[in-house]
Amino acid sequence: MLDLRLCDLGLTIEGSWLEGCIDRVLRELARRGIRFKPHFWLSDEWFTPDGVPGVAVPFYLAHPRLIELERKQMLEAEGGTRESCLKILRHEVGHALDHAYLLHRRRQWQAVFGRSSKPYPEYYLPRPHSRRYVMHLDLWYAQSHPDEDFAETFAVWLGPRGVWRRRYKGWEALRKLEFVDELMKTIAGRRPAVRSRARMAPISACRKTLRDYYIDKRSRLAQSGLDVYDEDLRRLFSASPEHHRWASAAAFLRRVRGEVRRLVSRWTGEYQYTLDVVLKEMIGRCRELNLHLAGPEEQVKIDFAILLTVATMKELYSGHHRIAY
């Protein structure tokens, strides 16, 4: 399968489980009186091109075998469950709707969210405790750029009104939600100003093989500044001869690698593949340093998960976390 080209996979949204998710979001729009219906197509990742009122969806979501392949290659499949797919769809539809009605050009929109023309940063510094932004996708994504702030706010707004009013009561973000609520009333029933059906980077035009696709993707996600120093490992494990009869730290980490990776990914929002690269490096260092356990395995596992979580959060707070567009 890995030698198949993306353009030869013969995938379509029609007839797949994606069709039901898309229909759900379109019904949510219709219930709010919004006439706009974005178009959707399969590409190599999630995105909404500038100026295009449509959404690109990762090709692997169109077939169960490809979802499993994505999980095998990348340890997770972004949007691979109904819940996560709907969350991302609502976010991307927010971008598409913005493009369709040119909302970002309005002065009120700019007063609330900022200027859409602001360059996207290569890195951004999340503030997890800020109440100025809604929390929808991982990594406090609304904080990365005014366009993302709007798309995240829109995605939350698209849900039941009573839920977001309760959830964000007392937050500054509630003002943004109420603004979106009023803004949507101004476009309800109106035809979009931009009605392009352009499709950027469709898989039907991609001659890259699945093998090359995953080589490129793994290389991109492996480029993390996340670093755990030897002294951290020495504090948790032992190089003392008296502990050499205990299990080696490298063997222990190999055994708990999957469990710890999933836990830390859930706590921090970091990609599992990025964490797995770091774990692999740490296992290698434990082997080279000849480290062993010096305490009960369950407690060491918890302590190690905390160590990796703290290192990941330091990376996020440093402002060196890459935005995944």
Summary of the structure (lengths in Angstrom):
residues: 325
radius of gyration: 22.4
end to end distance: 27.0
largest distance: 75.9
contacts: 968
relative contact order: 0.13
helix: 57%
strand: 6%
